[in-house]
Amino acid sequence: MNIKLNFYHHKLLLSCIVFVLAGWPAMAQKQKNSAYLFTYFTGNGGLEESIRFAISNDGYTYRALNNDQPVISSAAISSTGGVRDPHILRGADGKTFYMVVTDMVAAKGWDSNRAMVLLKSTDLVNWTSSIINIQKRFPGQENLLRVWAPQTIYDQKAGKYMIYWSMKHGAEPDKIYWAYANKDFTDLETAPKQLFFSPTNGACIDGDIIFDQGKYHLFFKTEGEGLGIRVAVSDQLKEGYVLREGNVQQTKDPVEGAGVFKLNNGEGYILMYDVYTKGRYQFTKTKDLKQFTVVDHEVNMNFHPRHGTVLPITTQEVTALLKKWYSPANVLNSFRSAAIKKKNVVTDTVASTLYLPLKQGTSLKSFDPGFLIFPGVEISPKAPYDFSKGPLKLKVSVPGRKSAVYEVTAAVDGNPVLNGYYADPEILYSHKTGKYHLYPTTDGFTGWSGTYFKTFSSSDLADWKDEGVILDLPKEVSWAKKNAWAPTIAEKKVNGNYKYYYYFTAAQKIGVAVSDDPSGPFKDSGKALIAEKPQGIKDGQEIDPDVFTDPESGKSYLYWGNGYMAVALLNEDMVSIDSSSVKVITPDETFREGTEVFYRKGKYYFLWSQNDTRDADYGVRYGIADSPTGKISKPENNLILSKDVKQQIYATGHNSVIQIPGKDEWYIVYHRFSRPEGLGMGQSAGYHREVCIDKLEFDANGNIKVVQPTLKGVSLLK
C-alpha cells in the first residue's frame, strides 16, 4: 500500500513538473510588457553603422546600453561591413525575436547596396544572422540599385513572417516590396512583389505597418511632391492600400525613418521619426493614427539615434539586457534632472567618482538627480541628497553585476553660460534694453561649417535667454552662404534712435548687418565690407572682426585678421570703412586671431588669441597702446588666460570684454573646449566649444592680472 501510494505521489509530482515545463513558454508569452527596447544606428561612418540598443521604462526616457556602442558586430553579420535601419519584432510565440537591417555602408554611395540581413534571437542578447542579396537571390534584378530599410510583420492568415522593404531599379523611383521569410528566418522563400502603388509615382521608402482597428496602416516617406511621411490604409496586409491626404510629420524640417509603437499603458501610440538634418528625433503621440501631438518635451535620451524602432518588452527581458550591457556607472549617468548640465558631467570609472555640475540657483541641500531606476537596479541611500557639505558615497547595484560605491559631488557651476556648443563670444550691454547680449559663433558643425548666427540676452550675466536666429546666411545674405563665424556688434544712437551694427564673418570675408534692436532681426548690407587682404599681407584670412568706439574721440574702428591684425576707421554710416586708413598693427608673432579692444583709464587694451583654436594651448595675450591704432606695447608675461589641466579646462581663447555700467568692474567672455569631452575629441574639439565668463581684474599700474578660468564662473549680478 505504501509503495503504491509513493508511486502515485511521484507520478503526480512528475506530471506537475511536466505541466509546468510545458506551460513555461505560454507563461512567458503572457508576461505583461513593462518597458521598451529601442534599436537604432547613429550615423554614416565607421562603427556608427551598427546596431545599438537602449531601454526605457515609460517609452519617453531612454538610456543607451553598452555605453552607446554596438551590441552586434556589423563586420560579422553583413556583406558590406555596415548595417542601418534596424527593425525588431516579437514573434507570434511571444518568445522569439526577429530583426532585419539594411546591409550598407553609406560611404560607398546611396546606390551601393543590394542586400539585407535577417537576424533571430530567443533572448535579445544572442543572435543568428543571414545575408540576403536580392540581386543574386532572385532573377530579373539586374538593374537593382539599392535595398533599404527592411521590416517584418507576422501574416496571421498565412502563418508566415512577411518582410517588406524599398528597392530602386534604374531610373524608376524607390518602391516598397514584400516577400515571405522561410520558417527558419534565414532566407526569403518567395520573390519580391510590389506592396504599395503610389498614385503620385513618387519615391516610397522607410515603410512601417501598424495593424489597428481592423486595418493595416502603412507609414512611409515619400519624395518629390508631398515630401514627408504619408499614410496608406488597407483591409488587407499585402494589397489594396489607399493613400490618405496630407503628411503626418509635425515639423517643416526633412524627416525619414517613421516608426510607430504602442504604449504599454494603453494611452495610444507614439509615432517617431528621424529629423536627420538636425541630428535629432521627434516624438508625437496619437490615439487614432490620424491626429498627432508633439511630445518632444517629455523625451529624454543620452544618445543620438538614427532610423530605428521601439519594441515593448517585459521586466524579465529588461533584466537580461541589464545583466549584459548595463553597469553601475551607467546607472549614475541616467540622471534626468533639468538642473544638471549634462554635457559637463564628469564620470571617472577608475576612481569611482561622479561630478554633477548644476545650473545657477539650484539648491544643494535637497537635490534629486533623477536617476533612472530600471527593474532590479538599486541606489543606496535614496534621493534626495544634501550635497551642501561635500561629496556623498552612493552604493549602486545592477542585476548580475558586482555592486559599486561611487563618490558623488554636486556643485553649482556658472560655466559654461550657454547650453550647447558656441564659440567666439561677443558681448554687449544695450542701453536700449538695459540687458547684456551675447553674440557667439554657433558651433558643433564639422569644419566650422555653421551657416547662421544666434543671440542670447541676460540681466545678470548668468541666466541667459535664447533669442533665436538673428541672421541666416543661406536665406538672408546674398554674397556668402557658409562659415558663419566670430561676430561683433556696436550700439549707436542715430537721430535719437538706437541702431545696432553687426559685423560678422562669412566665407572668410567680413560683412555688416543692421537692426533697430539688439535681438534683431538684422538686415545685411548686401555686400562684403572686408574681402581683400591689406596691402603687403600675403597670408592669413579676413575673419574675426572687432568693433570699438573710442570714448575720447567718438570715432569707431574695425579690427580684423587671422595671421595679422588690421584696423580701419569706420565711416559715419558704420557700414563702410575709410580705405585710406587701413593699417596693419600685428603686435608680434604670438598673434593668431580674435582681436578685442577696450578702453580703461586713458589706456587702450588690445587682446588677442595665440595658437590654433584646435590647440589645447589656445590662449589670450594682451598689449597696451596710447591710441586705437597702436603702437601696441606688450607687458612682460602678457599671457593672461590659458588652460588649467587640473580642472580639465583647455583652449581658453577668442574673447570679448564687458564693463558693468557705472562701475570699474570687468568680465572676460571666452570659449574653451567642451568639458570634459573636448581634449579626447582630437581636432574636432576645435569646433565643439562652449562659452564661459570669468572676472577680469587689474593691478595698481593698470596691468591685467592673470585670469583663473573657473567652473564656478560669475554669480548672479544684482
C-alpha positions in Angstrom: 0.0 0.0 0.0 2.8 2.4 0.9 4.6 1.5 -2.3 1.6 2.2 -4.4 1.0 5.5 -2.6 4.6 6.6 -3.0 4.5 5.7 -6.7 1.2 7.6 -7.1 2.8 10.7 -5.4 5.9 10.5 -7.6 3.7 10.1 -10.7 1.6 13.1 -9.6 4.7 15.2 -8.9 6.3 14.2 -12.2 3.0 15.2 -14.0 3.1 18.6 -12.3 6.7 19.2 -13.3 5.9 18.2 -16.9 2.9 20.5 -16.9 4.9 23.4 -15.6 7.7 22.9 -18.1 5.3 22.5 -21.0 3.5 25.6 -19.9 6.5 27.8 -19.4 6.6 29.3 -23.0 3.0 30.2 -22.7 3.6 31.7 -19.3 6.5 33.8 -20.7 4.4 34.8 -23.6 1.7 36.1 -21.2 4.0 38.3 -19.2 2.9 41.9 -19.3 5.1 44.4 -21.2 6.6 46.9 -18.7 9.4 48.5 -20.6 10.7 49.3 -24.1 13.7 48.4 -26.2 15.0 51.0 -28.8 17.2 49.6 -31.5 19.0 52.1 -33.7 22.2 53.1 -35.5 23.9 56.5 -35.1 25.4 57.8 -38.3 27.2 57.4 -41.7 30.7 56.5 -40.7 32.7 53.6 -39.2 31.1 52.0 -36.2 28.1 54.4 -36.4 26.6 52.0 -38.9 26.0 49.3 -36.3 23.1 48.0 -34.2 22.7 49.7 -30.8 20.2 49.2 -28.0 18.6 51.5 -25.5 15.9 50.8 -22.9 13.1 52.8 -21.3 10.5 52.4 -18.5 7.9 54.7 -20.0 8.6 55.0 -23.7 9.9 58.6 -23.4 13.1 58.4 -21.3 15.7 56.2 -22.8 19.2 55.2 -21.8 21.7 53.6 -24.1 23.0 50.1 -23.3 26.7 49.1 -23.7 27.7 52.8 -23.4 26.0 53.5 -26.8 28.4 51.1 -28.5 27.4 48.4 -31.0 25.8 45.3 -29.4 26.3 43.2 -32.6 29.4 43.4 -34.8 28.4 44.7 -38.3 31.5 43.1 -39.8 30.4 39.7 -38.5 26.9 39.8 -39.9 27.0 41.9 -43.1 28.5 41.8 -46.6 29.4 45.5 -46.6 30.8 45.9 -43.1 27.9 48.2 -42.0 24.2 47.9 -41.2 21.5 50.5 -40.8 17.8 51.0 -40.1 17.3 48.1 -37.6 13.7 46.9 -37.1 12.8 44.5 -34.4 9.7 42.3 -33.9 8.4 40.0 -31.2 7.4 36.7 -32.8 3.9 35.2 -32.7 5.0 32.8 -30.0 5.9 35.7 -27.7 9.4 34.5 -27.0 11.3 34.7 -30.4 12.6 38.0 -31.8 13.2 38.9 -35.4 15.4 41.8 -36.6 16.1 43.0 -40.1 18.6 45.6 -41.1 19.9 47.3 -44.3 23.3 45.8 -45.3 25.0 49.0 -46.3 27.9 51.4 -45.8 26.9 55.0 -46.8 30.5 55.9 -47.7 30.2 53.6 -50.7 27.2 55.5 -52.1 23.5 55.5 -51.7 23.1 53.2 -54.7 25.8 50.7 -53.5 23.9 48.0 -51.6 21.8 45.0 -52.8 21.3 43.1 -49.5 19.6 43.0 -46.2 20.4 41.0 -43.1 17.9 38.7 -41.2 18.6 38.1 -37.5 16.9 35.9 -35.0 17.1 35.5 -31.2 15.3 34.0 -28.2 16.9 36.2 -25.5 17.7 39.6 -27.2 21.4 39.0 -26.4 22.5 36.2 -28.7 21.6 36.5 -32.4 22.0 34.3 -35.5 22.1 36.1 -38.9 21.8 35.5 -42.6 22.6 37.8 -45.5 20.1 38.0 -48.4 21.4 39.6 -51.5 18.3 40.3 -53.6 20.2 40.8 -56.8 21.9 37.4 -56.5 18.9 35.6 -54.9 16.2 36.4 -57.5 16.2 36.7 -61.3 15.3 39.9 -63.1 17.2 42.2 -60.6 20.0 43.2 -63.0 19.3 46.9 -62.7 18.7 46.9 -59.0 20.5 49.9 -57.3 19.6 49.7 -53.7 17.8 47.7 -50.9 16.7 49.9 -48.0 15.0 49.7 -44.6 13.5 46.2 -44.3 10.8 45.5 -41.7 8.9 42.4 -40.6 5.3 41.7 -39.7 3.5 38.4 -39.0 0.9 37.4 -41.5 -1.7 35.6 -39.4 -3.6 34.2 -42.3 -0.6 32.7 -44.0 1.2 31.9 -40.7 4.4 33.4 -42.0 6.6 36.3 -41.4 6.4 38.9 -44.2 9.4 41.2 -44.8 8.8 44.4 -46.6 11.4 47.0 -47.8 12.1 49.5 -50.5 14.1 49.0 -53.7 15.1 51.2 -56.6 15.6 49.9 -60.1 17.4 52.0 -62.7 15.7 55.4 -63.3 12.5 54.2 -61.5 11.6 55.7 -58.1 12.0 53.7 -54.9 9.1 51.3 -54.4 8.0 49.2 -51.4 8.1 45.4 -52.0 7.3 42.3 -49.8 8.3 38.6 -49.6 7.8 35.8 -47.1 10.7 34.6 -45.0 11.3 30.9 -44.6 10.5 29.0 -41.4 14.0 29.4 -40.0 14.1 33.1 -40.9 17.3 32.6 -42.9 16.1 33.3 -46.4 13.2 34.6 -48.5 11.0 31.9 -49.9 9.0 34.0 -52.3 10.1 36.5 -54.9 9.7 40.2 -54.2 6.3 41.7 -55.1 5.3 45.4 -55.0 3.3 46.2 -51.9 2.2 49.8 -52.4 1.5 51.6 -55.7 1.9 55.3 -55.2 -0.7 57.4 -57.0 1.9 60.2 -57.3 4.6 57.8 -58.6 6.9 59.4 -56.0 9.7 57.5 -54.3 8.5 55.5 -51.3 10.9 54.3 -48.6 11.1 53.5 -44.9 7.7 51.7 -44.6 6.2 50.7 -41.2 3.0 48.8 -41.0 0.7 49.0 -37.9 -2.5 47.0 -37.5 -5.2 48.9 -35.7 -9.0 48.8 -35.6 -9.1 46.1 -38.2 -7.0 47.9 -40.7 -3.3 48.0 -41.8 -1.7 51.4 -41.7 1.4 51.8 -43.9 3.6 54.8 -42.8 6.3 55.7 -45.3 8.4 58.5 -46.5 7.8 59.9 -50.0 10.0 62.2 -52.1 9.1 64.8 -54.7 5.6 66.4 -54.4 4.3 65.9 -50.9 7.7 65.3 -49.4 7.4 63.8 -45.9 5.7 61.0 -44.1 2.5 59.7 -45.5 0.0 57.0 -44.5 -1.8 54.5 -46.7 -4.6 52.2 -45.3 -5.9 48.8 -46.3 -8.1 46.0 -45.1 -5.5 43.5 -46.3 -1.9 43.2 -45.5 -0.4 42.7 -48.9 -2.6 44.8 -51.2 -5.3 47.5 -51.5 -3.5 50.4 -49.8 -5.2 53.7 -50.3 -3.2 56.9 -49.7 -4.6 59.4 -47.1 -4.4 63.1 -47.7 -1.5 65.1 -46.2 1.6 64.4 -44.3 1.8 63.4 -40.7 5.1 64.7 -39.5 4.8 67.7 -37.2 7.9 69.7 -38.4 8.9 71.6 -41.5 12.4 70.0 -41.4 13.2 67.0 -43.6 12.4 63.6 -41.9 12.7 59.9 -42.6 12.5 56.6 -40.8 9.0 56.7 -39.3 8.4 54.2 -36.5 5.2 53.5 -34.6 4.9 51.7 -31.3 2.0 51.1 -28.9 2.3 52.4 -25.3 2.2 49.8 -22.6 -0.2 51.9 -20.5 -2.9 51.8 -23.2 -2.8 55.5 -23.9 -2.3 55.2 -27.7 0.7 55.1 -30.0 4.0 57.0 -30.4 5.0 58.0 -34.0 8.6 58.9 -34.0 10.9 59.9 -36.9 14.4 60.9 -37.7 14.8 64.7 -38.3 18.1 63.8 -40.0 19.2 67.3 -41.0 19.0 68.5 -37.3 20.5 65.4 -35.7 17.5 64.6 -33.6 14.4 62.5 -33.3 10.9 63.9 -32.9 8.2 62.0 -30.9 4.5 62.5 -31.5 1.5 60.9 -29.7 -1.7 59.7 -31.2 -4.8 57.7 -30.3 -6.3 57.2 -33.7 -3.2 57.3 -36.1 -4.7 60.4 -37.6 -4.1 63.3 -35.2 -0.6 63.7 -33.9 0.7 65.8 -31.0 4.4 66.6 -30.5 5.7 65.4 -27.1 9.4 66.2 -27.5 9.3 68.0 -24.1 8.7 64.6 -22.5 11.5 62.8 -24.3 14.9 62.3 -22.8 17.8 60.4 -24.3 21.6 60.2 -23.7 22.3 59.2 -27.3 21.6 60.5 -30.8 19.7 57.8 -32.8 19.2 57.5 -36.5 16.4 55.4 -38.1 15.3 52.8 -35.6 12.4 51.1 -33.9 11.0 50.6 -30.4 9.7 47.2 -29.1 7.7 46.8 -25.8 9.4 44.2 -23.6 8.9 42.5 -20.2 10.6 43.0 -16.9 12.4 39.7 -17.3 13.7 40.8 -20.7 14.9 44.1 -19.3 16.8 42.3 -16.6 18.6 40.1 -19.2 19.7 43.2 -21.1 20.9 45.0 -17.9 23.0 42.0 -17.0 24.7 42.0 -20.3 25.1 45.7 -21.1 24.5 48.0 -18.1 26.9 49.0 -15.3 26.7 51.0 -12.0 28.3 53.9 -13.9 25.5 53.8 -16.4 23.0 54.0 -13.6 24.6 57.1 -12.2 24.7 58.7 -15.7 21.0 58.1 -16.1 20.1 61.3 -14.3 17.1 63.3 -15.6 17.1 66.5 -13.6 17.0 69.6 -15.8 19.2 71.3 -13.2 22.2 69.2 -14.3 24.4 70.5 -17.1 24.5 67.0 -18.6 27.2 67.9 -21.2 29.6 68.7 -18.5 29.1 65.8 -16.1 32.4 64.0 -15.3 32.4 60.3 -14.6 35.6 58.5 -13.6 35.1 54.8 -13.5 38.6 54.1 -12.4 38.4 56.4 -9.3 34.7 55.6 -8.9 33.7 59.3 -8.8 30.9 61.4 -10.4 30.8 65.2 -10.7 27.4 66.8 -11.3 27.6 70.4 -12.4 24.3 72.2 -11.6 22.7 75.3 -13.0 22.7 78.7 -11.2 20.1 78.9 -8.5 20.0 75.1 -7.7 19.8 74.2 -4.0 22.4 71.7 -2.9 20.7 70.9 0.4 18.0 68.7 -1.1 18.8 67.7 -4.6 17.4 64.8 -6.6 19.5 63.9 -9.7 16.6 61.9 -11.0 18.5 58.7 -11.6 16.5 56.3 -13.8 15.9 53.1 -11.9 15.2 50.0 -14.1 13.9 46.7 -12.6 16.4 45.2 -10.2 18.6 48.4 -10.0 19.1 49.9 -6.6 20.9 53.1 -5.3 21.5 53.5 -1.6 20.8 55.8 0.0 17.9 57.1 -2.0 17.4 60.6 -3.2 17.1 63.5 -2.4 20.6 64.2 -1.2 22.3 67.0 0.8 25.4 68.0 -1.2 25.9 71.3 0.6 28.6 69.8 2.9 30.6 68.0 0.2 30.6 64.7 -1.7 28.5 61.6 -0.8 29.0 57.9 -1.1 26.3 56.1 -3.1 26.1 52.3 -3.5 24.8 51.1 -6.8 23.5 47.6 -7.6 22.7 46.2 -11.0 21.4 42.7 -11.7 24.2 40.3 -12.5 26.9 42.8 -11.7 29.1 43.5 -8.7 27.9 46.4 -6.6 29.9 49.6 -6.7 30.4 52.6 -4.4 30.8 56.0 -6.1 31.8 59.3 -4.5 29.3 61.8 -6.0 29.9 65.5 -5.9 27.3 68.2 -7.0 28.2 71.9 -7.3 26.7 74.9 -8.9 28.8 75.8 -11.9 28.2 79.0 -13.8 30.4 78.0 -16.7 29.6 77.3 -19.4 26.9 80.0 -19.5 25.1 78.7 -22.6 23.6 75.3 -23.2 25.2 73.8 -26.2 28.2 74.4 -28.5 29.1 78.0 -29.1 32.3 79.9 -29.6 34.0 83.3 -30.3 31.6 85.2 -28.0 31.0 88.9 -28.4 29.2 90.7 -25.5 27.3 94.0 -25.5 25.4 95.9 -22.8 22.5 97.5 -24.5 21.4 100.9 -23.2 18.1 100.4 -25.0 17.1 97.2 -23.2 19.2 97.5 -20.1 20.4 93.9 -20.7 23.5 92.1 -21.7 23.5 90.4 -25.1 25.8 87.6 -26.3 26.6 87.0 -29.9 28.6 83.8 -30.5 29.5 81.5 -33.3 27.1 78.6 -33.5 29.5 75.7 -33.0 29.3 71.9 -33.2 29.5 71.7 -37.0 32.3 69.7 -38.6 34.9 72.0 -40.0 33.3 75.2 -38.6 30.5 74.8 -41.2 27.7 76.6 -39.4 25.5 78.9 -41.5 23.6 81.0 -39.0 24.0 83.3 -36.0 22.0 83.4 -32.8 21.9 85.8 -29.8 21.2 85.5 -26.1 20.1 88.1 -23.5 20.6 88.3 -19.7 20.0 90.8 -17.0 22.7 89.3 -14.7 25.4 87.7 -16.9 24.4 84.2 -15.5 20.9 83.4 -16.7 20.7 83.6 -20.5 17.7 83.6 -22.7 17.9 82.2 -26.2 16.6 85.0 -28.5 16.9 82.7 -31.6 18.5 83.1 -35.0 19.3 86.7 -36.0 21.0 86.1 -39.3 20.8 83.1 -41.6 23.4 83.2 -44.4 21.6 80.9 -47.0 18.4 82.8 -46.6 19.5 86.4 -45.9 23.0 87.0 -47.2 23.5 87.1 -51.0 27.3 87.2 -51.1 28.1 84.3 -48.8 26.4 81.1 -47.7 28.8 79.3 -45.4 31.2 79.6 -42.4 29.2 81.9 -40.1 31.9 82.9 -37.6 33.0 85.3 -35.0 30.6 88.3 -34.9 31.0 91.7 -33.2 28.4 94.4 -32.6 28.2 98.2 -31.9 25.3 100.2 -30.4 24.9 103.8 -31.6 22.3 106.5 -31.4 21.2 107.8 -34.8 18.8 110.7 -34.9 17.7 109.9 -31.4 17.1 106.2 -32.0 19.3 103.2 -31.2 20.9 101.3 -34.1 22.9 98.1 -34.0 25.7 97.3 -36.4 26.5 93.6 -36.5 29.8 92.7 -38.2 30.3 89.0 -39.0 32.5 86.6 -40.8 31.1 84.6 -43.8 33.0 82.5 -46.3 36.3 84.1 -45.0 35.0 87.6 -45.7 33.5 90.2 -43.3 30.1 91.7 -43.7 27.8 94.0 -41.8 24.1 93.9 -41.0 21.9 96.5 -39.3 18.9 96.3 -36.9 16.9 98.6 -34.6 17.0 96.0 -31.8 19.9 94.1 -30.3 18.0 90.9 -30.7 17.3 91.5 -34.4 16.2 90.8 -37.0 19.3 92.1 -38.8 19.4 93.1 -42.5 22.6 92.5 -44.4 24.2 95.4 -46.3 24.2 93.4 -49.5 28.0 93.1 -50.0 31.2 92.2 -48.1 32.8 95.0 -46.1 36.2 93.4 -46.0 37.0 91.0 -48.9 40.7 91.5 -49.5 44.0 91.4 -47.6 45.6 94.7 -46.6 48.5 95.8 -48.7 51.6 93.8 -48.0 49.8 90.9 -46.4 50.0 87.6 -48.4 48.9 85.0 -45.8 46.1 84.7 -43.3 42.3 85.2 -43.5 39.9 88.1 -43.5 38.0 86.9 -40.4 37.3 87.8 -36.7 36.1 91.4 -36.8 36.0 93.6 -33.7 34.4 97.0 -33.5 35.4 99.6 -31.0 34.2 103.2 -30.4 36.8 105.5 -28.9 35.2 107.3 -25.9 37.8 110.1 -26.3 37.0 110.9 -30.0 33.7 109.2 -30.6 35.2 107.6 -33.7 34.6 103.9 -34.4 37.2 101.4 -35.7 37.0 98.0 -37.2 39.7 95.4 -36.5 40.1 92.0 -38.2 42.5 89.3 -39.3 43.9 85.8 -38.9 47.7 85.8 -39.1 47.7 89.6 -39.0 45.9 92.3 -37.1 44.5 95.2 -39.2 42.5 98.3 -38.3 40.4 100.8 -40.3 38.4 103.8 -39.4 34.6 103.2 -39.9 32.8 106.0 -41.8 29.9 107.7 -40.2 27.4 105.3 -41.8 29.1 102.4 -39.9 28.7 100.1 -42.9 31.7 101.3 -44.8 35.4 102.0 -44.0 37.8 104.7 -44.8 40.0 102.6 -47.1 42.9 105.1 -46.8 43.0 104.4 -43.0 43.7 100.7 -43.3 46.7 99.8 -41.2 48.4 96.6 -40.1 49.3 96.6 -36.4 50.1 93.0 -35.7 51.6 93.1 -32.1 54.1 90.1 -32.5 54.5 86.5 -33.7 52.1 85.2 -31.0 49.1 86.9 -32.7 46.8 84.3 -34.4 43.3 85.8 -34.4 40.5 87.2 -32.3 41.3 90.8 -31.7 39.4 92.5 -28.8 39.9 96.3 -28.0 38.6 98.2 -25.0 39.4 101.4 -23.1 40.1 101.9 -19.4 41.6 104.9 -17.6 43.3 106.5 -20.5 44.7 103.3 -21.9 43.7 101.2 -25.0 43.9 97.5 -24.3 44.4 95.0 -27.2 43.7 91.3 -26.5 44.3 88.5 -29.0 44.4 84.7 -29.2 47.6 82.7 -29.7 47.9 79.3 -31.4 45.1 77.4 -33.3 41.6 77.1 -31.8 42.1 73.3 -32.0 45.2 73.5 -29.8 44.8 72.9 -26.1 47.2 75.8 -25.6 45.0 78.3 -27.4 45.0 81.3 -25.0 44.7 85.1 -24.6 47.5 87.6 -24.6 47.3 91.4 -24.4 49.1 94.7 -25.0 48.5 98.4 -24.3 48.6 101.4 -26.6 48.0 105.2 -26.3 45.6 105.2 -29.3 43.1 102.9 -31.0 45.6 102.3 -33.8 48.7 101.5 -31.9 51.6 101.2 -31.4 51.0 98.2 -29.1 53.4 97.7 -26.2 53.5 94.3 -24.5 53.9 93.9 -20.8 56.2 91.1 -19.6 54.3 87.8 -19.1 51.3 89.0 -21.1 49.6 85.6 -21.3 46.5 86.3 -19.2 44.2 83.3 -19.9 45.3 79.8 -20.6 44.5 76.1 -19.8 44.1 74.6 -16.4 45.0 71.0 -16.6 43.8 70.2 -13.1 40.3 71.4 -13.8 40.3 69.9 -17.3 39.9 73.3 -18.9 41.6 73.7 -22.3 41.8 76.1 -25.2 40.6 79.2 -23.5 40.5 82.0 -26.1 38.8 84.2 -28.6 37.4 86.6 -26.0 35.4 89.8 -25.6 35.3 92.1 -22.5 32.4 93.8 -20.7 32.4 96.6 -18.2 29.5 96.8 -15.8 27.8 100.2 -16.4 28.9 102.8 -14.0 31.5 100.6 -12.2 35.1 99.7 -12.6 34.0 96.0 -12.7 35.1 93.9 -15.7 34.5 90.4 -17.0 36.1 88.4 -19.8 33.9 86.3 -22.0 35.7 83.4 -23.9 35.3 79.9 -25.2 37.0 76.7 -24.2 37.0 73.1 -25.4 33.8 71.3 -24.3 34.5 69.9 -20.9 35.2 67.1 -20.1 35.0 65.5 -23.6 37.0 68.1 -25.5 40.5 67.0 -25.0 39.7 63.5 -26.1 38.0 64.6 -29.3 41.2 65.4 -31.2 40.9 68.0 -34.0 37.1 68.1 -33.6 37.5 69.7 -30.2 38.2 72.9 -32.1 34.5 73.1 -33.2 32.9 71.7 -30.1 33.4 74.7 -27.8 31.5 76.4 -25.0 31.2 79.9 -23.7 32.4 81.0 -20.3 32.6 84.2 -18.2 35.1 85.0 -15.5 36.3 88.1 -13.6 38.8 90.4 -15.2 41.0 92.4 -12.8 43.8 95.0 -13.0 46.7 95.8 -10.7 47.5 99.3 -9.4 49.5 100.0 -12.6 46.7 99.1 -14.9 48.2 95.7 -15.9 45.7 92.9 -16.4 46.0 90.2 -13.8 46.2 86.6 -14.9 42.7 85.2 -15.2 41.9 82.0 -13.5 39.5 80.0 -15.7 36.8 78.6 -13.4 34.0 76.1 -13.3 32.0 78.3 -11.0 32.0 81.4 -13.3 30.2 84.5 -12.1 27.4 84.8 -9.6 24.1 86.4 -10.5 24.6 90.1 -10.7 22.2 92.2 -8.6 
